[in-house]
Amino acid sequence: MLTSNKAIGILLCTPRVLRLVNADPLRPFSVLNRPPPKYEGHIPLTLTERSVLAVGSAITSLLNPRRGDLIATLGEATATPYFIYRLRDAMLSSPTGRRILRDRPRITSQTMSMQHLRNLPENSVGRAYASWLDREGVSPDTRDRVRYIGDEECAYVMQRYRECHDFYHALTGLPVIVEGEVALKAFEFANTHLPMTGLSLFAVLRLKPAERSRFWNTYLPWALTNGLRSKEIINVYWEEQLRRDLNDLRIELGIEKPPDLRETRRALREQRKAAREKRERVGGVMGD
């Protein structure tokens, strides 16, 4: 299975390494006339390269939804030319969003002390975030760097969205299992309009029948209703909300917490187990 770096290498007929050549300003942008990077790690792409990368990463991430690197690549390849600018403009229209763009905060284990967050008051945003990370076994350092968005400011907007994703999990209580991720992506699509979040909904095809039924009947209606009516969550300055009560923040944003997915799955497992044991007991009695 190809990683995104390998895919780009093949597109450019180079083994795993993308050749960046200085562009001749008098010649159009092409594989052989590539402009210099606009920020550290930036890889300029032609329209053809971007299209092929989008299709390839979409297919591969659908086959393997746990490939976070390809999902990230899909997000970048499909965010331009319109959607990431819309999200940037939403930040520019908000005083808090403008401060975030000016300050350029990053969310990593270096900027977020997990020990400090774990000691915050019960049900605070910071403690809920740390508890969610601990429970799900993930780290704030797992988010890939943005590489394929041409505008430097928009690249930061995508990076910010990506690094805030775990706060969205903590805000909604949705776990990182495929069923929870699909529900959260539906919420993000309604709120951010990023195409990748909408395309991720095809992963519902991989769910079991009971999970699909739960998604269509419970989590998709919740996601669309709350995503559309809530404030733009990209404008939350999470670093300033860490001591805030999580329920108060939900009320301010206009977000209702969905049914606890892990608890729902646990209860259904217990019901199936009880039903199976009952059948076995009845069968034993009939056999006697």
N, C-alpha and C positions, 0 to 999 in steps of 0.2 A: 504493500500500500504506500502511495507517495505522500511524503510530507509536503507542506506548502513550499518550502525552500527547493525541494527536488523538482516539484512541478514547475516552478518559475525557471529553474535551470534548464529543464527540458524544453520549455517554450522558447528559450533563447539559444538552444543548441549548445549549451555549456553544461558540464557535469557538476551539478549541485551549486556552482558558484555563479552568481549573476555578474556579468561584466558591465561596468558602468563606464561609459566613454563620455568625454566632454562634447557637448552638443555644438554643432556649427549653427550660429543664430540665423544663417541664411538658408538652412535646409530644414525641412519639416521634421518633427519628432518621429523617430522610428527606432527599431532595434539597433541600427548601426549609427544612430545619431541621438544618443540618449542624454538628456540634460542632467546636470549634477544634482545630488540630493538636496532637499530643502531643509532637512533637519537630520540629526543623528539617527542612523538606521533606516532612513527613507530609501525606498526603491521605486523610482519613477516607472510607470507602466504605460504602454500604448493602450488604446481602446481595445484592440484585439487581444492583447495579453490579459487585460482586466476581465474581458468577457470569458475567455477560456478558463481563467483562474476561478471566476465565479461559478461557472458550470461544474468544473472539476471538484471544487471544494464542496459544492452543494450535494453532489451525488455521493461523494465519499463520506461526508458527515452524516448523511441520511442512513447510509449503510452501517456506520459506526458512530452513534451520537456521543460517545465518550471522547471523541477526538476534538478536544477543546481548541487545539491549534488550527484545525481546519474550519471550525465554526467561527473562530476569530477572523480568519482569512476571508471567509464568506461575508462576514459583516463589513469588512473594509472594501471588498471588491464591489459590493452592491450599494454602498452608502453614498457614492457619488454618481452623478453630478448634483443631485438635488437634496437628498434626505439629510445628510450630515450638515449641510448649510442651514436647513430648516431648524435642526436641533441647536446649532450655534446661534441662530437668530433668536430662538426661544430663550437662550441664556442672556443674550444681549438686551432682550426686552425686560429682564428682571434685574433689580438692583443686586440681589444676591448672586444671580448668575454672572453678572458683570464682575463682581468681586472675585468669584471663583476663576474666571478667565484671567483676571489681573494677577491673582496670587499664585495660580497654577499649583495647588496642593496635590500631593500624591498619597495614595493609600497603600502602604506596604508595612511589613513587620518592623521596619526602621522608623516609620513615622507614627505607627500605632502600637503602643506598648500593651501587649495582651495581658500582662499581669495587672497593669493599671486598670484596664477595662473590666477585668474579672472582679475587681474590688469596688466597682461602682455600685450605686444603689440597685436593689432588685427592680426589674422591669424598666431600667433605664435603657436608652438606645445603645450605649456603649456596651453594657453588660449583656444585653440581648444579642448583640453582634458577636461578642467574644464567645458566648455560650453556644450560639449557632455554629461558629467555626469549630469549636471543640467537639460538639455533638456530631457534626458531619465529617470531621477529620480533614478539613481543608485549611488553606493558608491564604492570606492576602497577597502572597508573593507568586501566585500561580498564573497571574494574568500576563499574556504576551504583550510585547511592545508593539505599538502601531507602526506599520512599515509602508503601506500601500496607498495612503491618502495623501494627495498632493499638496493641500493647503496645510501649513504648519499649525495654525490655530485650530482648524477642524480636526487635525490629528490629535491634538490635546483633548478636544471634546470627546472623540471616540475613546481615548485612553481613560478619561474620567468616567464615562459611561461604563466601561469595562471594569474598572476598579471599584465602582459603586455597586456592582451586581450583587455582591454578597450582603450588602446592606438591604437590598431589595428582598433578599431571602429572609433576613432577620425581621424586616418590616411585615412581611406577609406570613412568615412561619413555614413557608414551603420548603421541603427538603431537596437534596440534590439528586435524588432518584429521577429516572426519566419522566415519570408521571408528574413530579413536582416541577421539573425544569420546563416541561411543555406548558404547564399552567402559568408559570412565571413569564415565559416568553410571550404567551398570549396577552398577558397584562402589559408587558413592555411594548408590544406591538401597538396596542391601543393607545399607549401613552407617548411613545417616542416616534412611532411610525417608521422605524428602521426596518428595511426589507428583510434583513437576516432574521429578525425576531418573528416575522410572519412566516418566512420559509421554514423555520424550525418547527412549525406546527405540523409539517408532514410527518414528524416523528411519532405522531399519534397513531400512525399505521402500525407501529411496532408494539403498541400497547396490547395487553390481553383484553378480551372482550369486556370483562367487568371494569377494567381501568378505562377503556374507551367510553363506556357508558357513563362512568363517573365524570369523565372529562366533559362530555357533551352536555350532560344534564346539570352539573354542579360548577365545575371549575371554569369552563369557557364562559358561561353567563356571568360569573363573578368577575373574571378577568376583563371582559369587554366593558361591563358596567363601571367597574372601578377605574380601569385604565383611562376611559374616555372622560369621566367626570372629575377625576382627581387633578391636582395641580401638576405641573411638569416636575417630575421627580429628579430630573437632571439638575434642577436649581436648588436642591437641598445641600446645604453646606454641612455635611455630616460631621466634620471635625468640630463644629460648634454646637452640635446637638447631642453629644455623647452622654451628658448628664440628664437629658430631658426624658420625661416619662414617655415610653413608647406609645401608649394609648393616646396621650395628648397629641403626639406628632401625627398619628393616624387620623385623628379628628381634624387637625389643621389641614392635612393634605386631602382629606375627603376619601379615605381608604378604609373599607371594612375588612377585617381579617377573615380569610376564608376558613372553612372547616379544617380542622387539624388532619392533614393527610396521613401522617404516620399513625395517629390514633385511630382513624377510620380503617386503615389497612389492618392494624392490630386487632380491632374489634371483629372484623370480618373473618380473620384467621381463627380467632377463638370460636366464632359461631360455626365455622366449618368443622373445626375440631370437635366441638360438642355434638354436632349433628352426626359426624362419623362415629364417635364413640357410642351414641345412642343407637345407631343402626347396628353396630357390632354387638351391643347388649341384646337388642331385640333378636338378632340373628342367633345369638347364643341360647337365648330362651327357647326359640323355635326349634333349635337343634336338639335341646334336651327333651 
